[in-house]
Amino acid sequence: MTGVQAGMLSGNRLHLQHGPIDLVIGVDGNRALAFDAARSRFGTILAGLVTELDALRQPLHLDSPIPAGAVAKRMHIAALPFCETFLTRMAAVAGAVADEVLQAMTSATPLRRAYVNNGGDIALHLAKGERFTMAIAGLDGGDLGRIEISHSDGIGGIATSGQGGRSLSFGMAESVSILAKNAATADVATTLVANAVDLPNHPAIHRATAHDLRDDTDLGGRLVVTRCDPLSIADIKTALDNGTRIARAMLARKQIHAAALFLQGQNRTLGYQFTPQHRTIAHA
């Protein structure tokens, strides 16, 4: 595994990459101090996770021991409220990394606005009175509109999961995006809602065992969706209704702020008013 790679991108954004972790970071404030803090903290994250990786890949239960590392603890805290269904702490890893790096920056210097984008799982910071405009893009790169989030909304993270993303999924949603109090919570919730957008045993949905697709998966021999053929309008509605039911329960428990679910040209949105989307990219 190569070491940490760091570089600047257009728009005064910092790019950090180490193994599978790839961050794009933007700030309004003392950029030099914030980026130094981000680089310093990022350099230790992967090694810390690797020491506890076997335990983090195990199914989570209410009595599961709390991990030792700071990022692993974030993963545990974010996932624990959802562990009534099959879940490992790895469902929160991308969001937890983003949250940890964001905290390192905001602890080092006051910032007006900041984001850490870990492959679409985004940790956000807004000082009082500040706002973020989030640009929405479809899987084809098309611009679908904007979301505006203010400090008073209490939203600290947004995550996206589904067949268009990096992770394996039990469901066939093209995309599910969720807004929550932090990126780790959004990451877990998005995974579970995307899993629920499903039609068990439907002939149009193709599946394979997770470990046949990826040796390092935490899903073992469970079936994941590899492809979904065109569905009828009624089937699309049923699948989206299945996912929406899970998202609505999360909203009722105040675990998330909003959700948007997409499947074959149809969508459902709950909570926060935002334009239907497939994935979200933060812009400072």
TIVOVO-624263 format. One record per residue (C-alpha): residue number from 1; residue in one letter; x, y, z. Coordinates in nm, 3 decimals, decimal comma, always signed. Example, Ala and Ser with C-alpha at 12.3 -4.5 7.8 and 13.67 -1.06 7.14 Angstrom:
<atoms>
@paba: 1	drenlum: A	px: +1,230	py: -0,450	pz: +0,780 $
@paba: 2	drenlum: S	px: +1,367	py: -0,106	pz: +0,714 $
</atoms>
This chain:
<atoms>
@paba: 1	drenlum: M	px: +0,000	py: +0,000	pz: +0,000 $
@paba: 2	drenlum: T	px: +0,140	py: +0,341	pz: -0,093 $
@paba: 3	drenlum: G	px: +0,168	py: +0,625	pz: +0,156 $
@paba: 4	drenlum: V	px: -0,048	py: +0,933	pz: +0,190 $
@paba: 5	drenlum: Q	px: -0,079	py: +1,138	pz: -0,127 $
@paba: 6	drenlum: A	px: -0,167	py: +1,508	pz: -0,093 $
@paba: 7	drenlum: G	px: -0,215	py: +1,780	pz: -0,351 $
@paba: 8	drenlum: M	px: -0,414	py: +2,089	pz: -0,435 $
@paba: 9	drenlum: L	px: -0,705	py: +2,093	pz: -0,678 $
@paba: 10	drenlum: S	px: -0,868	py: +2,382	pz: -0,860 $
@paba: 11	drenlum: G	px: -1,076	py: +2,609	pz: -0,641 $
@paba: 12	drenlum: N	px: -0,824	py: +2,592	pz: -0,352 $
@paba: 13	drenlum: R	px: -0,938	py: +2,242	pz: -0,257 $
@paba: 14	drenlum: L	px: -0,717	py: +1,986	pz: -0,085 $
@paba: 15	drenlum: H	px: -0,700	py: +1,629	pz: -0,216 $
@paba: 16	drenlum: L	px: -0,588	py: +1,354	pz: +0,024 $
@paba: 17	drenlum: Q	px: -0,559	py: +0,989	pz: -0,074 $
@paba: 18	drenlum: H	px: -0,436	py: +0,685	pz: +0,119 $
@paba: 19	drenlum: G	px: -0,523	py: +0,332	pz: +0,010 $
@paba: 20	drenlum: P	px: -0,900	py: +0,319	pz: -0,049 $
@paba: 21	drenlum: I	px: -0,967	py: +0,656	pz: +0,119 $
@paba: 22	drenlum: D	px: -0,994	py: +0,954	pz: -0,117 $
@paba: 23	drenlum: L	px: -1,093	py: +1,296	pz: +0,019 $
@paba: 24	drenlum: V	px: -1,164	py: +1,633	pz: -0,140 $
@paba: 25	drenlum: I	px: -1,170	py: +1,916	pz: +0,115 $
@paba: 26	drenlum: G	px: -1,275	py: +2,279	pz: +0,093 $
@paba: 27	drenlum: V	px: -1,284	py: +2,554	pz: +0,358 $
@paba: 28	drenlum: D	px: -1,369	py: +2,920	pz: +0,405 $
@paba: 29	drenlum: G	px: -1,138	py: +3,052	pz: +0,674 $
@paba: 30	drenlum: N	px: -0,770	py: +2,999	pz: +0,760 $
@paba: 31	drenlum: R	px: -0,704	py: +2,752	pz: +0,483 $
@paba: 32	drenlum: A	px: -0,338	py: +2,692	pz: +0,572 $
@paba: 33	drenlum: L	px: -0,409	py: +2,592	pz: +0,932 $
@paba: 34	drenlum: A	px: -0,713	py: +2,387	pz: +0,838 $
@paba: 35	drenlum: F	px: -0,536	py: +2,194	pz: +0,563 $
@paba: 36	drenlum: D	px: -0,232	py: +2,130	pz: +0,785 $
@paba: 37	drenlum: A	px: -0,464	py: +1,982	pz: +1,048 $
@paba: 38	drenlum: A	px: -0,641	py: +1,771	pz: +0,787 $
@paba: 39	drenlum: R	px: -0,314	py: +1,632	pz: +0,649 $
@paba: 40	drenlum: S	px: -0,184	py: +1,555	pz: +0,997 $
@paba: 41	drenlum: R	px: -0,495	py: +1,369	pz: +1,112 $
@paba: 42	drenlum: F	px: -0,550	py: +1,191	pz: +0,782 $
@paba: 43	drenlum: G	px: -0,205	py: +1,039	pz: +0,790 $
@paba: 44	drenlum: T	px: -0,294	py: +0,823	pz: +1,093 $
@paba: 45	drenlum: I	px: -0,649	py: +0,718	pz: +1,005 $
@paba: 46	drenlum: L	px: -0,596	py: +0,414	pz: +0,784 $
@paba: 47	drenlum: A	px: -0,343	py: +0,250	pz: +1,016 $
@paba: 48	drenlum: G	px: -0,581	py: +0,294	pz: +1,309 $
@paba: 49	drenlum: L	px: -0,868	py: +0,133	pz: +1,121 $
@paba: 50	drenlum: V	px: -0,659	py: -0,160	pz: +1,004 $
@paba: 51	drenlum: T	px: -0,573	py: -0,261	pz: +1,363 $
@paba: 52	drenlum: E	px: -0,945	py: -0,315	pz: +1,437 $
@paba: 53	drenlum: L	px: -1,066	py: -0,415	pz: +1,091 $
@paba: 54	drenlum: D	px: -1,161	py: -0,774	pz: +1,175 $
@paba: 55	drenlum: A	px: -1,387	py: -0,660	pz: +1,460 $
@paba: 56	drenlum: L	px: -1,536	py: -0,375	pz: +1,255 $
@paba: 57	drenlum: R	px: -1,643	py: -0,623	pz: +0,987 $
@paba: 58	drenlum: Q	px: -1,841	py: -0,836	pz: +1,232 $
@paba: 59	drenlum: P	px: -2,221	py: -0,802	pz: +1,266 $
@paba: 60	drenlum: L	px: -2,306	py: -0,531	pz: +1,519 $
@paba: 61	drenlum: H	px: -2,523	py: -0,599	pz: +1,824 $
@paba: 62	drenlum: L	px: -2,632	py: -0,384	pz: +2,117 $
@paba: 63	drenlum: D	px: -2,377	py: -0,556	pz: +2,341 $
@paba: 64	drenlum: S	px: -2,087	py: -0,537	pz: +2,095 $
@paba: 65	drenlum: P	px: -1,776	py: -0,388	pz: +2,260 $
@paba: 66	drenlum: I	px: -1,686	py: -0,029	pz: +2,181 $
@paba: 67	drenlum: P	px: -1,377	py: -0,007	pz: +1,957 $
@paba: 68	drenlum: A	px: -1,062	py: +0,171	pz: +2,072 $
@paba: 69	drenlum: G	px: -0,983	py: +0,405	pz: +1,783 $
@paba: 70	drenlum: A	px: -1,147	py: +0,744	pz: +1,737 $
@paba: 71	drenlum: V	px: -1,279	py: +0,676	pz: +1,386 $
@paba: 72	drenlum: A	px: -1,389	py: +0,324	pz: +1,483 $
@paba: 73	drenlum: K	px: -1,579	py: +0,471	pz: +1,780 $
@paba: 74	drenlum: R	px: -1,757	py: +0,711	pz: +1,544 $
@paba: 75	drenlum: M	px: -1,855	py: +0,413	pz: +1,330 $
@paba: 76	drenlum: H	px: -1,985	py: +0,225	pz: +1,635 $
@paba: 77	drenlum: I	px: -2,187	py: +0,520	pz: +1,769 $
@paba: 78	drenlum: A	px: -2,341	py: +0,593	pz: +1,429 $
@paba: 79	drenlum: A	px: -2,434	py: +0,231	pz: +1,353 $
@paba: 80	drenlum: L	px: -2,556	py: +0,117	pz: +1,695 $
@paba: 81	drenlum: P	px: -2,905	py: +0,279	pz: +1,679 $
@paba: 82	drenlum: F	px: -2,974	py: +0,089	pz: +1,354 $
@paba: 83	drenlum: C	px: -2,847	py: -0,256	pz: +1,452 $
@paba: 84	drenlum: E	px: -3,188	py: -0,419	pz: +1,485 $
@paba: 85	drenlum: T	px: -3,117	py: -0,542	pz: +1,131 $
@paba: 86	drenlum: F	px: -2,798	py: -0,696	pz: +0,990 $
@paba: 87	drenlum: L	px: -2,531	py: -0,431	pz: +0,997 $
@paba: 88	drenlum: T	px: -2,157	py: -0,399	pz: +1,048 $
@paba: 89	drenlum: R	px: -1,978	py: -0,086	pz: +1,158 $
@paba: 90	drenlum: M	px: -1,826	py: -0,068	pz: +0,809 $
@paba: 91	drenlum: A	px: -2,154	py: +0,088	pz: +0,693 $
@paba: 92	drenlum: A	px: -2,032	py: +0,408	pz: +0,860 $
@paba: 93	drenlum: V	px: -1,664	py: +0,404	pz: +0,765 $
@paba: 94	drenlum: A	px: -1,662	py: +0,661	pz: +0,482 $
@paba: 95	drenlum: G	px: -1,876	py: +0,908	pz: +0,673 $
@paba: 96	drenlum: A	px: -1,682	py: +0,858	pz: +0,997 $
@paba: 97	drenlum: V	px: -1,351	py: +0,933	pz: +0,824 $
@paba: 98	drenlum: A	px: -1,500	py: +1,252	pz: +0,678 $
@paba: 99	drenlum: D	px: -1,634	py: +1,356	pz: +1,020 $
@paba: 100	drenlum: E	px: -1,298	py: +1,294	pz: +1,187 $
@paba: 101	drenlum: V	px: -1,100	py: +1,501	pz: +0,938 $
@paba: 102	drenlum: L	px: -1,358	py: +1,780	pz: +0,955 $
@paba: 103	drenlum: Q	px: -1,331	py: +1,789	pz: +1,334 $
@paba: 104	drenlum: A	px: -0,952	py: +1,809	pz: +1,312 $
@paba: 105	drenlum: M	px: -0,984	py: +2,121	pz: +1,097 $
@paba: 106	drenlum: T	px: -1,250	py: +2,295	pz: +1,304 $
@paba: 107	drenlum: S	px: -1,054	py: +2,221	pz: +1,622 $
@paba: 108	drenlum: A	px: -0,741	py: +2,377	pz: +1,473 $
@paba: 109	drenlum: T	px: -0,897	py: +2,706	pz: +1,363 $
@paba: 110	drenlum: P	px: -1,238	py: +2,877	pz: +1,342 $
@paba: 111	drenlum: L	px: -1,393	py: +2,824	pz: +1,000 $
@paba: 112	drenlum: R	px: -1,693	py: +2,984	pz: +0,837 $
@paba: 113	drenlum: R	px: -1,768	py: +2,686	pz: +0,618 $
@paba: 114	drenlum: A	px: -1,597	py: +2,357	pz: +0,544 $
@paba: 115	drenlum: Y	px: -1,663	py: +2,022	pz: +0,385 $
@paba: 116	drenlum: V	px: -1,484	py: +1,688	pz: +0,359 $
@paba: 117	drenlum: N	px: -1,609	py: +1,480	pz: +0,066 $
@paba: 118	drenlum: N	px: -1,517	py: +1,111	pz: +0,095 $
@paba: 119	drenlum: G	px: -1,641	py: +0,969	pz: -0,234 $
@paba: 120	drenlum: G	px: -1,987	py: +1,124	pz: -0,195 $
@paba: 121	drenlum: D	px: -2,014	py: +1,085	pz: +0,182 $
@paba: 122	drenlum: I	px: -1,975	py: +1,445	pz: +0,294 $
@paba: 123	drenlum: A	px: -1,913	py: +1,599	pz: +0,635 $
@paba: 124	drenlum: L	px: -2,025	py: +1,964	pz: +0,656 $
@paba: 125	drenlum: H	px: -1,946	py: +2,255	pz: +0,888 $
@paba: 126	drenlum: L	px: -2,137	py: +2,582	pz: +0,888 $
@paba: 127	drenlum: A	px: -2,075	py: +2,862	pz: +1,137 $
@paba: 128	drenlum: K	px: -2,373	py: +3,057	pz: +1,266 $
@paba: 129	drenlum: G	px: -2,539	py: +3,251	pz: +0,985 $
@paba: 130	drenlum: E	px: -2,361	py: +3,057	pz: +0,710 $
@paba: 131	drenlum: R	px: -2,510	py: +2,852	pz: +0,428 $
@paba: 132	drenlum: F	px: -2,392	py: +2,585	pz: +0,183 $
@paba: 133	drenlum: T	px: -2,522	py: +2,544	pz: -0,170 $
@paba: 134	drenlum: M	px: -2,500	py: +2,183	pz: -0,281 $
@paba: 135	drenlum: A	px: -2,485	py: +2,116	pz: -0,655 $
@paba: 136	drenlum: I	px: -2,686	py: +1,812	pz: -0,761 $
@paba: 137	drenlum: A	px: -2,565	py: +1,591	pz: -1,047 $
@paba: 138	drenlum: G	px: -2,717	py: +1,284	pz: -1,208 $
@paba: 139	drenlum: L	px: -2,522	py: +0,967	pz: -1,280 $
@paba: 140	drenlum: D	px: -2,471	py: +1,101	pz: -1,632 $
@paba: 141	drenlum: G	px: -2,320	py: +1,421	pz: -1,493 $
@paba: 142	drenlum: G	px: -2,625	py: +1,631	pz: -1,573 $
@paba: 143	drenlum: D	px: -2,708	py: +1,921	pz: -1,342 $
@paba: 144	drenlum: L	px: -3,033	py: +1,854	pz: -1,155 $
@paba: 145	drenlum: G	px: -3,044	py: +2,167	pz: -0,941 $
@paba: 146	drenlum: R	px: -2,932	py: +2,288	pz: -0,600 $
@paba: 147	drenlum: I	px: -2,990	py: +2,234	pz: -0,227 $
@paba: 148	drenlum: E	px: -2,929	py: +2,518	pz: +0,016 $
@paba: 149	drenlum: I	px: -2,844	py: +2,419	pz: +0,374 $
@paba: 150	drenlum: S	px: -2,807	py: +2,667	pz: +0,658 $
@paba: 151	drenlum: H	px: -2,640	py: +2,646	pz: +0,999 $
@paba: 152	drenlum: S	px: -2,980	py: +2,641	pz: +1,168 $
@paba: 153	drenlum: D	px: -3,082	py: +2,323	pz: +0,983 $
@paba: 154	drenlum: G	px: -2,851	py: +2,115	pz: +1,202 $
@paba: 155	drenlum: I	px: -2,729	py: +1,911	pz: +0,904 $
@paba: 156	drenlum: G	px: -2,367	py: +1,798	pz: +0,932 $
@paba: 157	drenlum: G	px: -2,356	py: +1,520	pz: +0,676 $
@paba: 158	drenlum: I	px: -2,494	py: +1,390	pz: +0,351 $
@paba: 159	drenlum: A	px: -2,436	py: +1,045	pz: +0,205 $
@paba: 160	drenlum: T	px: -2,534	py: +0,858	pz: -0,109 $
@paba: 161	drenlum: S	px: -2,559	py: +0,484	pz: -0,174 $
@paba: 162	drenlum: G	px: -2,702	py: +0,256	pz: -0,440 $
@paba: 163	drenlum: Q	px: -2,617	py: +0,077	pz: -0,760 $
@paba: 164	drenlum: G	px: -2,433	py: +0,382	pz: -0,892 $
@paba: 165	drenlum: G	px: -2,193	py: +0,392	pz: -0,598 $
@paba: 166	drenlum: R	px: -1,885	py: +0,213	pz: -0,468 $
@paba: 167	drenlum: S	px: -2,054	py: -0,021	pz: -0,220 $
@paba: 168	drenlum: L	px: -2,240	py: -0,347	pz: -0,265 $
@paba: 169	drenlum: S	px: -2,611	py: -0,327	pz: -0,189 $
@paba: 170	drenlum: F	px: -2,890	py: -0,571	pz: -0,104 $
@paba: 171	drenlum: G	px: -3,129	py: -0,345	pz: -0,297 $
@paba: 172	drenlum: M	px: -3,144	py: -0,210	pz: -0,649 $
@paba: 173	drenlum: A	px: -3,199	py: +0,163	pz: -0,592 $
@paba: 174	drenlum: E	px: -3,003	py: +0,361	pz: -0,846 $
@paba: 175	drenlum: S	px: -2,934	py: +0,610	pz: -0,572 $
@paba: 176	drenlum: V	px: -3,041	py: +0,704	pz: -0,221 $
@paba: 177	drenlum: S	px: -2,925	py: +1,031	pz: -0,063 $
@paba: 178	drenlum: I	px: -2,976	py: +1,118	pz: +0,304 $
@paba: 179	drenlum: L	px: -2,914	py: +1,429	pz: +0,513 $
@paba: 180	drenlum: A	px: -2,833	py: +1,377	pz: +0,880 $
@paba: 181	drenlum: K	px: -2,657	py: +1,531	pz: +1,182 $
@paba: 182	drenlum: N	px: -2,320	py: +1,396	pz: +1,069 $
@paba: 183	drenlum: A	px: -2,173	py: +1,205	pz: +0,778 $
@paba: 184	drenlum: A	px: -2,135	py: +0,875	pz: +0,967 $
@paba: 185	drenlum: T	px: -2,506	py: +0,864	pz: +1,054 $
@paba: 186	drenlum: A	px: -2,602	py: +0,960	pz: +0,699 $
@paba: 187	drenlum: D	px: -2,372	py: +0,687	pz: +0,568 $
@paba: 188	drenlum: V	px: -2,538	py: +0,412	pz: +0,775 $
@paba: 189	drenlum: A	px: -2,893	py: +0,531	pz: +0,708 $
@paba: 190	drenlum: T	px: -2,832	py: +0,558	pz: +0,334 $
@paba: 191	drenlum: T	px: -2,699	py: +0,202	pz: +0,322 $
@paba: 192	drenlum: L	px: -3,006	py: +0,064	pz: +0,500 $
@paba: 193	drenlum: V	px: -3,259	py: +0,258	pz: +0,294 $
@paba: 194	drenlum: A	px: -3,085	py: +0,158	pz: -0,030 $
@paba: 195	drenlum: N	px: -3,090	py: -0,205	pz: +0,086 $
@paba: 196	drenlum: A	px: -3,466	py: -0,180	pz: +0,139 $
@paba: 197	drenlum: V	px: -3,540	py: -0,062	pz: -0,216 $
@paba: 198	drenlum: D	px: -3,590	py: -0,420	pz: -0,326 $
@paba: 199	drenlum: L	px: -3,827	py: -0,681	pz: -0,467 $
@paba: 200	drenlum: P	px: -3,723	py: -1,016	pz: -0,317 $
@paba: 201	drenlum: N	px: -3,711	py: -1,304	pz: -0,565 $
@paba: 202	drenlum: H	px: -3,810	py: -1,083	pz: -0,859 $
@paba: 203	drenlum: P	px: -3,680	py: -1,233	pz: -1,188 $
@paba: 204	drenlum: A	px: -3,562	py: -0,896	pz: -1,321 $
@paba: 205	drenlum: I	px: -3,318	py: -0,850	pz: -1,033 $
@paba: 206	drenlum: H	px: -2,984	py: -1,026	pz: -1,070 $
@paba: 207	drenlum: R	px: -2,782	py: -1,115	pz: -0,761 $
@paba: 208	drenlum: A	px: -2,454	py: -1,275	pz: -0,659 $
@paba: 209	drenlum: T	px: -2,293	py: -1,361	pz: -0,327 $
@paba: 210	drenlum: A	px: -2,093	py: -1,068	pz: -0,194 $
@paba: 211	drenlum: H	px: -1,770	py: -1,259	pz: -0,133 $
@paba: 212	drenlum: D	px: -1,769	py: -1,378	pz: -0,496 $
@paba: 213	drenlum: L	px: -1,755	py: -1,013	pz: -0,603 $
@paba: 214	drenlum: R	px: -1,511	py: -0,878	pz: -0,343 $
@paba: 215	drenlum: D	px: -1,272	py: -1,074	pz: -0,126 $
@paba: 216	drenlum: D	px: -1,266	py: -0,803	pz: +0,143 $
@paba: 217	drenlum: T	px: -1,641	py: -0,754	pz: +0,182 $
@paba: 218	drenlum: D	px: -1,803	py: -0,752	pz: +0,526 $
@paba: 219	drenlum: L	px: -2,122	py: -0,901	pz: +0,374 $
@paba: 220	drenlum: G	px: -1,989	py: -1,257	pz: +0,346 $
@paba: 221	drenlum: G	px: -2,211	py: -1,498	pz: +0,153 $
@paba: 222	drenlum: R	px: -2,516	py: -1,272	pz: +0,149 $
@paba: 223	drenlum: L	px: -2,675	py: -1,196	pz: -0,187 $
@paba: 224	drenlum: V	px: -2,624	py: -0,850	pz: -0,335 $
@paba: 225	drenlum: V	px: -2,776	py: -0,695	pz: -0,646 $
@paba: 226	drenlum: T	px: -2,554	py: -0,687	pz: -0,954 $
@paba: 227	drenlum: R	px: -2,807	py: -0,568	pz: -1,214 $
@paba: 228	drenlum: C	px: -3,173	py: -0,477	pz: -1,245 $
@paba: 229	drenlum: D	px: -3,360	py: -0,515	pz: -1,574 $
@paba: 230	drenlum: P	px: -3,642	py: -0,273	pz: -1,661 $
@paba: 231	drenlum: L	px: -3,934	py: -0,296	pz: -1,420 $
@paba: 232	drenlum: S	px: -4,302	py: -0,218	pz: -1,451 $
@paba: 233	drenlum: I	px: -4,432	py: +0,105	pz: -1,299 $
@paba: 234	drenlum: A	px: -4,609	py: -0,102	pz: -1,033 $
@paba: 235	drenlum: D	px: -4,288	py: -0,285	pz: -0,941 $
@paba: 236	drenlum: I	px: -4,091	py: +0,040	pz: -0,924 $
@paba: 237	drenlum: K	px: -4,356	py: +0,186	pz: -0,695 $
@paba: 238	drenlum: T	px: -4,346	py: -0,120	pz: -0,467 $
@paba: 239	drenlum: A	px: -3,967	py: -0,113	pz: -0,442 $
@paba: 240	drenlum: L	px: -3,957	py: +0,260	pz: -0,368 $
@paba: 241	drenlum: D	px: -4,237	py: +0,219	pz: -0,115 $
@paba: 242	drenlum: N	px: -4,027	py: -0,045	pz: +0,064 $
@paba: 243	drenlum: G	px: -3,735	py: +0,193	pz: +0,094 $
@paba: 244	drenlum: T	px: -3,955	py: +0,490	pz: +0,180 $
@paba: 245	drenlum: R	px: -4,108	py: +0,299	pz: +0,472 $
@paba: 246	drenlum: I	px: -3,761	py: +0,255	pz: +0,627 $
@paba: 247	drenlum: A	px: -3,667	py: +0,619	pz: +0,564 $
@paba: 248	drenlum: R	px: -3,995	py: +0,743	pz: +0,712 $
@paba: 249	drenlum: A	px: -3,931	py: +0,543	pz: +1,030 $
@paba: 250	drenlum: M	px: -3,585	py: +0,700	pz: +1,057 $
@paba: 251	drenlum: L	px: -3,739	py: +1,046	pz: +1,017 $
@paba: 252	drenlum: A	px: -3,996	py: +0,970	pz: +1,287 $
@paba: 253	drenlum: R	px: -3,716	py: +0,867	pz: +1,524 $
@paba: 254	drenlum: K	px: -3,525	py: +1,187	pz: +1,430 $
@paba: 255	drenlum: Q	px: -3,229	py: +0,981	pz: +1,313 $
@paba: 256	drenlum: I	px: -3,217	py: +1,163	pz: +0,978 $
@paba: 257	drenlum: H	px: -3,333	py: +1,498	pz: +0,838 $
@paba: 258	drenlum: A	px: -3,429	py: +1,397	pz: +0,484 $
@paba: 259	drenlum: A	px: -3,410	py: +1,128	pz: +0,219 $
@paba: 260	drenlum: A	px: -3,434	py: +1,103	pz: -0,160 $
@paba: 261	drenlum: L	px: -3,472	py: +0,767	pz: -0,334 $
@paba: 262	drenlum: F	px: -3,435	py: +0,698	pz: -0,707 $
@paba: 263	drenlum: L	px: -3,519	py: +0,400	pz: -0,926 $
@paba: 264	drenlum: Q	px: -3,565	py: +0,385	pz: -1,304 $
@paba: 265	drenlum: G	px: -3,689	py: +0,740	pz: -1,353 $
@paba: 266	drenlum: Q	px: -3,909	py: +0,750	pz: -1,043 $
@paba: 267	drenlum: N	px: -3,825	py: +0,905	pz: -0,706 $
@paba: 268	drenlum: R	px: -3,944	py: +0,968	pz: -0,352 $
@paba: 269	drenlum: T	px: -3,837	py: +1,258	pz: -0,131 $
@paba: 270	drenlum: L	px: -3,899	py: +1,295	pz: +0,242 $
@paba: 271	drenlum: G	px: -3,821	py: +1,570	pz: +0,490 $
@paba: 272	drenlum: Y	px: -3,600	py: +1,855	pz: +0,375 $
@paba: 273	drenlum: Q	px: -3,706	py: +2,028	pz: +0,057 $
@paba: 274	drenlum: F	px: -3,448	py: +1,955	pz: -0,210 $
@paba: 275	drenlum: T	px: -3,437	py: +1,885	pz: -0,581 $
@paba: 276	drenlum: P	px: -3,445	py: +1,513	pz: -0,675 $
@paba: 277	drenlum: Q	px: -3,090	py: +1,391	pz: -0,722 $
@paba: 278	drenlum: H	px: -2,870	py: +1,091	pz: -0,794 $
@paba: 279	drenlum: R	px: -2,555	py: +1,203	pz: -0,620 $
@paba: 280	drenlum: T	px: -2,439	py: +1,517	pz: -0,447 $
@paba: 281	drenlum: I	px: -2,118	py: +1,715	pz: -0,477 $
@paba: 282	drenlum: A	px: -2,032	py: +1,985	pz: -0,223 $
@paba: 283	drenlum: H	px: -1,911	py: +2,325	pz: -0,334 $
@paba: 284	drenlum: A	px: -1,781	py: +2,579	pz: -0,084 $
</atoms>
